[in-house]
Amino acid sequence: MRRKQKVTFTFYVDESDDDRSISRKVIARRIRSIALRKGELMSAWANELGVTRAFVSQVVAGRRGTQYVRNFIETRLNETFWKQPNQ
């Protein structure tokens, strides 16, 4: 039987962080931990999308809101992280 491995992450919040900033940090940690668990690499996502790894990292961190990259990440990880824009 394979033993489960516990993975934990720490992120820091200071007085300048508002609710939106904290939410972005939590989403980024969720994405990174799920990707790690599934063996997914952001560099591989960047290659498939034809963008830089830094660009993918900025989307994950919430500094960029590019919808096609967000859709790719959600599809790849089979999770919903961001609200869909109003249509």
DAHUHU-V24964 format. One record per residue. RES is the residue in one small letter. PHI is phi in whole degrees, -180 to 180 (* if undefined). Layout:
RES:PHI
RES:PHI
//
This chain:
m:*
r:-81
r:-83
k:-74
q:-114
k:-90
v:-120
t:-126
f:-128
t:-121
f:-130
y:-105
v:-125
d:-123
e:-65
s:-82
d:-80
d:-97
d:-60
r:-65
s:-63
i:-65
s:-60
r:-62
k:-65
v:-65
i:-61
a:-60
r:-65
r:-61
i:-61
r:-64
s:-70
i:-67
a:-62
l:-61
r:-61
k:-90
g:75
e:-88
l:-118
m:-63
s:-66
a:-69
w:-61
a:-61
n:-62
e:-65
l:-85
g:75
v:-127
t:-81
r:-65
a:-62
f:-64
v:-61
s:-62
q:-66
v:-66
v:-60
a:-76
g:87
r:-86
r:-129
g:-117
t:-66
q:-65
y:-67
v:-73
r:-60
n:-60
f:-60
i:-63
e:-63
t:-67
r:-63
l:-95
n:57
e:-141
t:-110
f:-113
w:-121
k:-68
q:-76
p:-66
n:-65
q:-106
//
